[in-house]
């Protein structure tokens, strides 16, 4: 008969990368639970300086840092961010955990005891309060380790420079297998691309170093839908080079939001629809202000949802200005791993997907 308090403890994190603080939570959890469920957040997103590693790569980091016996007690699953719908995100966590508990709980007649485990006094404390049906275990942040400066050191090094990974600091905050994984990561084209994005953002932010306050940028985005298709562009420059995005851009000082949206839409797509028709097609407007939505800094966007009359022939479009090309994409074919910033979540919110 087990004397552990929980049948399952749930640990939610991004693990970008997996570090000693995360390992400490897992070890504490395994002492109190028969099994652990680890949910890797920010799943199904394009790589970025904030999220350089895929779920499978992060799972390799996690499993390589623990023993074979402990691996048999751990279940790892992806968890997609749902930035502008907390209820949907919470429901997703519940469904994922319930599915894993059902699959791995070996005593049908006994109701499993489930709990959440996480660091106290950080963003995970918020998660601990979202699921009152489960218990909660708080652990101290081991040595105050944070993944943010670790990523900055990894991506800020010169190409193929392993001095940080070989440093005493890295050895203190990263398990040995994770350091080996990162050294291998340095030799990939993926690393070169992610580092390029990181270096672009660093240089971009340097232009604002002399400002008395951190700047807040205002942008606009056009969510144009017709006959089950949405108008998208491929970005031809950093950040997000090669990713699909909503047509949009920065607000000029001398224009209204709606005029800026129509201007950017015209500049980037050459959409063959008269401006009065576009204005008349606006069904809603919404602000999207997640603090992490843009790597360039605090950026608040105003999105306009335009629903054009159904027509078998979609209006002609052509990429221009900041867009490599423009195209109509069936809503069912949208791939969040290839969409810039939070544009996928903006689309979901405004179209009701």
C-alpha positions in Angstrom: 0.0 0.0 0.0 1.5 3.3 -1.0 2.0 6.0 1.6 2.3 8.8 -1.0 -0.3 11.7 -0.6 -1.2 11.9 -4.3 -1.7 9.5 -7.1 -0.8 12.1 -9.7 0.9 15.5 -9.5 0.7 17.9 -12.4 3.6 20.2 -13.3 3.0 22.9 -16.0 5.9 24.8 -17.5 7.5 25.9 -20.7 10.9 24.3 -19.9 12.8 26.6 -22.4 15.2 25.1 -21.5 14.8 22.5 -18.8 16.9 23.5 -15.8 17.8 22.5 -12.3 14.8 24.4 -10.8 12.5 22.3 -12.9 14.3 19.1 -11.9 13.9 20.1 -8.3 10.1 20.3 -8.7 10.0 16.9 -10.4 12.0 15.3 -7.7 9.8 16.9 -5.0 6.7 15.7 -6.9 7.9 12.1 -7.2 8.4 12.0 -3.4 4.8 12.9 -2.9 3.0 11.2 -5.8 2.9 7.8 -7.5 3.1 9.4 -10.9 3.6 12.8 -12.4 2.1 14.5 -15.4 4.3 17.1 -17.0 2.6 19.5 -19.4 4.9 21.4 -21.8 3.4 24.8 -22.5 3.7 26.9 -25.6 3.3 23.8 -27.7 2.5 24.0 -31.5 4.1 27.3 -31.9 6.9 28.4 -34.4 10.3 28.5 -32.9 11.4 31.9 -31.5 13.9 33.4 -29.1 11.4 32.9 -26.3 10.5 29.3 -27.4 13.5 27.9 -29.2 12.8 24.2 -28.5 9.9 21.9 -29.6 8.0 19.8 -27.2 9.8 16.6 -28.4 13.2 18.3 -27.8 12.1 19.5 -24.3 10.8 16.0 -23.5 14.3 14.6 -24.4 15.8 17.1 -22.0 13.5 16.2 -19.2 13.7 12.4 -19.6 17.5 12.5 -20.0 17.9 14.3 -16.6 16.0 11.6 -14.6 16.5 7.9 -13.9 14.9 5.1 -15.8 12.8 4.2 -12.8 11.5 7.7 -12.5 10.9 8.0 -16.2 8.4 5.1 -15.9 6.4 7.2 -13.4 6.3 10.4 -15.6 3.9 11.2 -18.5 4.7 14.2 -20.7 2.2 15.9 -23.0 2.0 19.1 -25.1 -0.1 22.0 -23.9 -1.0 24.7 -26.3 -1.2 28.3 -25.2 -4.7 29.8 -25.7 -3.7 33.4 -25.0 -7.0 35.2 -25.1 -9.3 32.5 -23.6 -8.4 31.4 -20.1 -11.5 29.2 -19.9 -10.5 27.3 -23.0 -7.0 26.9 -21.7 -8.2 25.6 -18.3 -10.6 23.1 -20.1 -7.6 21.9 -22.2 -5.5 21.3 -19.1 -8.4 19.4 -17.4 -9.1 17.3 -20.5 -5.4 16.4 -21.0 -4.9 15.5 -17.3 -8.2 13.5 -17.1 -7.2 11.5 -20.2 -3.8 10.6 -18.8 -5.2 9.8 -15.4 -7.8 7.5 -17.0 -5.1 5.8 -19.0 -2.6 5.3 -16.2 -4.6 4.9 -13.0 -4.5 1.2 -12.2 -7.1 1.0 -9.5 -10.6 1.5 -11.1 -12.5 1.3 -7.8 -10.4 4.1 -6.2 -10.9 7.7 -7.1 -7.4 9.1 -8.0 -6.1 12.0 -6.0 -4.7 14.6 -8.3 -2.7 17.8 -7.4 -0.8 20.6 -9.0 2.8 21.3 -8.1 4.8 24.4 -8.9 7.0 27.2 -7.7 5.5 29.6 -5.2 5.7 33.3 -5.8 5.9 33.1 -9.6 3.5 32.7 -12.5 2.9 29.1 -11.6 1.2 30.3 -8.4 -1.6 31.5 -10.7 -2.0 28.0 -12.1 -2.3 26.5 -8.7 -5.5 28.5 -8.0 -7.2 27.7 -11.3 -8.1 24.1 -10.4 -9.9 24.0 -7.1 -11.0 20.4 -7.7 -7.3 19.3 -7.3 -4.9 19.7 -4.5 -1.9 22.0 -4.7 1.8 21.6 -3.7 4.1 24.6 -3.6 7.8 24.3 -3.7 10.5 27.0 -3.4 12.2 28.3 -6.5 15.5 26.4 -6.4 18.3 28.9 -6.2 16.1 31.5 -7.9 16.9 30.0 -11.3 15.0 31.5 -14.3 15.1 30.3 -17.9 15.1 33.8 -19.3 18.7 34.7 -18.6 19.8 31.2 -19.6 18.2 31.6 -23.0 19.8 35.0 -23.3 23.2 33.6 -22.6 22.7 30.7 -25.1 21.4 32.8 -27.9 23.7 35.8 -27.2 26.9 33.8 -27.6 28.7 34.0 -30.9 27.9 31.2 -33.3 29.5 27.9 -32.3 30.8 29.5 -29.1 30.3 27.0 -26.3 32.0 28.9 -23.6 28.7 29.6 -21.7 27.6 26.0 -21.8 31.1 25.0 -20.5 31.0 27.6 -17.8 30.6 27.0 -14.0 27.3 28.9 -14.1 25.8 26.7 -16.8 26.9 23.6 -14.9 25.1 24.9 -11.8 21.8 25.7 -13.5 21.6 23.1 -16.3 21.7 19.2 -16.1 24.6 17.7 -18.0 22.3 16.1 -20.6 20.7 19.4 -21.3 24.1 21.0 -21.8 24.9 18.3 -24.3 21.7 18.8 -26.1 22.3 22.5 -26.4 25.9 21.9 -27.8 24.3 19.7 -30.5 21.7 22.5 -31.1 24.5 24.9 -31.9 25.4 22.9 -35.0 21.9 23.1 -36.5 20.4 25.5 -39.1 17.5 25.9 -36.6 19.9 27.5 -34.1 21.2 29.9 -36.7 17.7 31.0 -37.6 16.6 31.4 -33.9 19.8 33.2 -33.1 19.2 35.6 -36.0 15.8 36.4 -34.6 17.3 37.0 -31.2 20.1 39.3 -32.5 17.5 41.3 -34.6 15.4 41.9 -31.5 18.4 42.9 -29.4 19.5 45.4 -32.0 15.9 46.7 -32.4 15.6 47.3 -28.6 18.9 49.1 -28.5 17.4 51.9 -30.6 15.2 52.7 -27.7 17.8 52.5 -24.9 17.9 56.3 -24.6 14.2 56.6 -24.1 13.2 57.8 -20.6 10.5 55.0 -20.5 10.2 51.7 -22.2 8.1 52.3 -25.3 4.7 50.9 -26.0 4.0 50.3 -29.7 0.5 50.5 -31.3 -0.3 48.3 -34.3 -3.3 47.3 -36.4 -4.2 44.0 -38.0 -6.8 43.0 -40.5 -8.8 39.8 -40.1 -10.5 39.5 -43.5 -12.7 36.5 -44.1 -14.6 35.4 -47.2 -16.3 32.1 -48.0 -14.5 30.2 -45.2 -11.0 31.6 -46.2 -8.8 34.2 -44.4 -6.4 36.6 -46.0 -2.8 36.0 -44.9 0.6 37.2 -45.9 4.1 35.7 -45.7 6.5 38.0 -43.9 9.6 38.7 -45.9 11.7 40.3 -43.1 12.5 39.8 -39.5 11.0 39.3 -37.0 9.0 36.3 -38.2 10.6 36.0 -41.6 8.9 33.3 -43.6 5.9 33.0 -41.2 2.3 33.6 -42.1 0.7 36.6 -40.6 -2.3 38.9 -40.7 -1.9 42.0 -42.9 -1.0 44.9 -40.6 1.6 47.2 -39.2 2.3 50.2 -37.1 -0.1 53.1 -36.6 1.1 56.4 -38.1 0.8 59.5 -35.9 -1.6 61.3 -38.1 -4.2 58.5 -38.8 -7.1 56.8 -37.1 -6.9 53.1 -36.3 -9.4 52.0 -39.0 -7.6 54.1 -41.6 -4.2 52.6 -40.6 -5.7 49.1 -40.9 -7.1 49.7 -44.3 -3.8 51.3 -45.5 -1.7 48.4 -44.3 -4.2 45.9 -45.8 -4.0 47.6 -49.1 -0.2 48.0 -49.0 0.5 44.4 -48.1 -2.1 42.5 -50.2 -3.3 44.8 -53.0 -6.7 43.5 -52.2 -9.1 44.3 -55.1 -12.0 45.5 -52.9 -13.0 49.2 -52.7 -12.4 50.9 -49.4 -16.1 51.7 -48.8 -16.9 48.0 -49.1 -14.2 47.1 -46.7 -15.3 49.6 -44.2 -18.9 48.4 -44.5 -17.7 44.8 -44.0 -16.2 45.5 -40.5 -18.1 43.4 -38.0 -16.1 44.0 -34.9 -12.9 45.5 -33.5 -10.9 44.2 -30.6 -7.7 45.0 -28.7 -5.0 42.3 -28.1 -2.5 43.2 -25.4 -0.8 40.1 -24.1 2.5 41.4 -22.6 4.5 38.7 -24.4 2.8 38.9 -27.8 5.8 40.6 -29.5 9.5 40.0 -28.9 10.2 43.6 -30.0 8.6 45.0 -26.8 5.2 46.0 -25.4 3.0 46.0 -28.5 -0.8 46.5 -28.4 -2.6 45.7 -31.6 -6.1 46.7 -32.7 -7.6 44.1 -34.9 -10.5 44.7 -37.3 -12.7 41.7 -38.4 -14.0 42.1 -41.9 -16.5 39.6 -43.3 -16.9 39.9 -47.1 -20.0 38.7 -48.9 -19.6 35.0 -49.9 -18.5 34.5 -53.5 -17.2 31.6 -55.4 -14.4 33.8 -56.8 -12.1 35.1 -54.0 -10.8 38.7 -54.7 -7.3 38.8 -56.2 -4.4 39.6 -53.9 -0.7 40.1 -54.4 2.1 40.4 -51.8 3.7 43.9 -51.5 5.5 46.1 -49.1 6.5 44.0 -46.0 4.8 40.9 -47.4 6.6 38.4 -49.6 3.2 37.2 -50.9 -0.5 37.2 -50.0 -3.0 34.4 -50.2 -6.4 33.2 -49.1 -6.1 30.3 -46.7 -9.0 28.0 -45.7 -9.7 28.5 -42.0 -9.4 24.7 -41.5 -5.9 24.7 -42.9 -4.3 27.2 -40.5 -1.2 25.8 -38.9 -0.3 27.5 -35.6 3.3 26.3 -35.9 3.7 28.5 -39.0 1.9 31.7 -37.9 3.6 34.8 -36.5 3.3 35.9 -32.9 -0.2 35.6 -31.5 -2.0 36.0 -34.9 -3.4 32.4 -34.7 -5.1 33.3 -31.4 -6.4 36.6 -32.7 -8.0 34.7 -35.6 -9.6 32.2 -33.2 -10.9 34.9 -31.0 -12.4 37.0 -33.7 -13.8 34.3 -35.9 -15.1 32.1 -33.1 -13.0 29.1 -34.3 
